[in-house]
Amino acid sequence: MTSLELAVQAAKILDSKKAKNLKVIGIRDVSILADYFVLATGTSSTHVKSLADETEFQLGESGLNPGHKEGYRSNSWVLLDYGNVVVHVFTEESRNFYDLDRLWQDGEIVDLSKMIE
């Protein structure tokens, strides 16, 4: 599975669980951290945990497990690091505070409109 396919698969999982403000940003050309960031917002801390749990579960069913994960204690920002793809799930307040959308604005926004149905 390519890093783009993984990012889109994570986005599909998040979308199926009603994540808000879903975005995939290609950062390969602006950073060595990863190829893609997947950003999603949950409506509450419980929703954030649920979104992250479901993403980890479904990708795990495909044999993909995060090399690192953070934030489960706070439930306001959960990070799942799959190497070339990093999934960030925030509460709206945390997403506004950390503002990764602005920090990575030089990245390429992946058009999910035809990939997620």
C-alpha positions in Angstrom: 0.0 0.0 0.0 1.4 3.4 -1.0 1.5 6.2 1.5 -1.3 8.0 -0.4 -3.4 4.9 -0.3 -2.9 4.6 3.4 -3.7 8.3 4.0 -6.9 8.0 1.9 -7.9 4.7 3.7 -7.4 6.5 7.1 -9.5 9.4 5.8 -12.3 7.0 4.7 -12.3 5.4 8.1 -12.5 8.7 9.9 -15.3 9.9 7.5 -17.3 6.8 8.2 -17.3 7.7 11.9 -18.4 11.3 11.2 -15.1 13.1 11.6 -15.4 16.8 10.9 -13.1 19.0 8.8 -11.2 16.1 7.3 -8.1 17.0 5.4 -5.1 15.1 3.9 -2.0 17.2 3.3 0.9 16.0 1.3 4.0 17.2 3.0 6.7 15.1 1.3 8.0 18.1 -0.6 8.2 20.4 2.5 9.3 18.0 5.3 11.1 14.8 6.0 8.6 14.0 8.8 6.2 12.0 6.6 4.6 12.0 3.2 1.1 12.8 4.4 -0.7 14.2 7.4 -4.3 13.3 7.9 -6.2 15.8 10.0 -9.7 15.3 11.5 -11.8 16.9 14.2 -14.0 15.1 16.6 -17.1 16.7 18.3 -16.0 15.8 21.8 -13.1 14.1 23.6 -15.1 10.8 23.5 -15.5 11.2 19.7 -11.8 11.9 19.3 -10.9 8.7 21.2 -13.5 6.8 19.2 -12.2 8.1 15.9 -8.6 7.2 16.8 -9.6 3.7 18.1 -11.6 2.9 15.0 -8.7 4.0 12.7 -6.2 2.0 14.6 -8.5 -1.0 14.7 -9.4 -1.0 11.0 -5.9 -0.4 9.8 -4.7 -3.1 12.2 -7.1 -5.5 10.6 -5.2 -4.8 7.4 -1.9 -5.6 9.1 -0.9 -1.9 9.6 -0.1 -0.8 13.1 1.2 2.6 14.2 4.8 2.7 15.2 4.0 5.4 17.7 0.9 6.8 19.2 0.3 9.7 21.6 -2.5 11.6 23.3 -4.9 9.0 24.5 -4.7 10.3 28.0 -5.8 13.8 27.0 -8.4 12.9 24.4 -8.1 16.3 22.9 -5.4 15.3 20.3 -4.5 11.8 19.4 -1.6 11.1 17.0 -1.2 7.8 15.2 2.2 7.6 13.4 2.3 5.1 10.6 5.7 6.2 9.3 5.0 7.9 6.0 1.5 8.8 7.2 0.6 10.6 10.5 -3.0 10.7 11.6 -4.0 13.6 13.9 -7.4 13.6 15.5 -8.3 16.7 17.5 -11.1 18.3 19.4 -12.1 21.6 17.7 -10.4 23.6 20.4 -7.1 21.7 20.1 -7.2 21.9 16.3 -7.6 25.6 16.5 -4.9 25.9 19.1 -2.2 23.9 17.3 -3.3 25.1 13.9 -1.5 22.4 11.8 -3.6 23.5 8.9 -1.8 26.8 8.8 1.6 25.4 9.8 1.5 23.0 6.8 -0.1 25.3 4.4 2.8 24.9 2.0 1.8 21.2 1.6 -0.4 19.9 -1.1 -4.1 19.4 -0.2 -5.3 16.1 -1.5 -8.8 16.3 -3.0 -10.8 13.7 -1.2 -14.1 14.5 -2.9 -13.8 11.6 -5.4 -12.0 9.3 -3.1 -14.5 9.2 -0.2 -18.1 8.4 -1.1 
